[in-house]
């Protein structure tokens, strides 16, 4: 009767005339009945995170999910191609490029025939030290194949010794590849040693792959051919029994992995082999089916199954978490990805810090920012004894910027602050700059006003600099004003004014810069840099704002700075009137004593510019001590003499 029901279901699922909605309905009903079969105690569906049984993982039995995109392998190789990178730099690079280490990714990299052996070693050693659980017999065999094929005899044997301790054997493919190179190098003793090792059975049946003549591999092919080509029913079950194969953990996980294209058949097979008594499911087979069910668009079946898996005392393997999490995120199933993170965090095989970072980045970059999901990840991360770092926040901020959502940064920081995280001063400055550069004025000012210690001068500077780079003059002006009120004029110094005045002048708005600077100097008591005054003076004169430029000179004189002769004199010589020159020189006087060298420079500039008439008019209006000064008389005398000589020479010609 049961088999008849199975046939009826699968016939309906495969019937082209049956509406899709009907198929889904029958499929859900069938899945539910399988998951709550009478032979088992009814499974409740509580919050699936209560059990905390630890488990061990044997990755040699793991069935790898489909290979990730080749660009992930390329990115990984590029990162480790830099031999001088520190541990923190590698972590940061992996995080920035969203590269997640997995069993499948490592295999994909090591199978590349063009992989540089040094790069392969660095990748393998990194994973061995940080995520050894994702390395399998296949990973080790590929690595010894690379070492041996490149003539690295000592390193090959060292890694083989490690493999032996782990219970891994040398597979046929690796054996042939290493032997070929050893023979080519004339290392006959090494070849014989390798043959002896291989002949002793170190490459056990469970370790050999299909290419090496593994009967388990051929059994997998035969089983999958029967299941894949027919609607499940009595005939399929009969044929499977007649195969007389031993359903080991390795074979079952292989079959389930192969049936990932049809999760329903994978689930039926999973139930059938246990009900028949030919196999008792273990952690590896449970994880294999979990990876398959995690690929479906609807996750209800997956969640019921992993609840059952944990209730049976089996935990989710690291590889399963990574595979399913990637699938959820790829399909924009962010809530499921967060629930999976919580599920795994409450098990024996905790997600890594990098997993948390990736998840937070995906949440903030989603179509709609769900702060409830963000807070949930933060709480789970903290509950597991973890602490947030600057690298995590930096990654989240980059994601916010990538989707134009920097205005949410304050909410993100507030949530992380509740979890006990306070950014370092360096990161606060970086965030302030990016808020000024990419956020709204109000949000940026709110950050430094509420989230930053009042004494943090450099963070305020970073904020103003960010506003200026964005050419947000209003924000930069408000930032400087608030900074002065909060920190005081004596603390602020000239840097924020230098940024702000420079930006105003770049946008050809020197009058607005002049008004702001006058207010900051005359009302707030700020002391701009000499270079800031000079930048503003030149910009004002370039737009013929002579009166305001004199006002800048007055502010400079009051603060003890020397006058900006290099800006004024060329302007007066080319454009200034006699009255302008007189006004300028009067403003230059200090303690009622005129500066004679200033007059001399002005006369020289007038005469050099060919404005003799203006020079004589100016001389006529100068004080008597200037008119009678020996250097002034010599200057005009020499110029007049030169002009007469030129005129005479012209007549002679």
Order of alpha helices (4+ residues) and beta strands (2+ residues): alpha-alpha-alpha-alpha-alpha-alpha-alpha-alpha-alpha-alpha-alpha-alpha-alpha-alpha-alpha-alpha-alpha-alpha-alpha-alpha-alpha-alpha-alpha-alpha-alpha-alpha-alpha-alpha-alpha-alpha-alpha-alpha-alpha-alpha-alpha-alpha-alpha
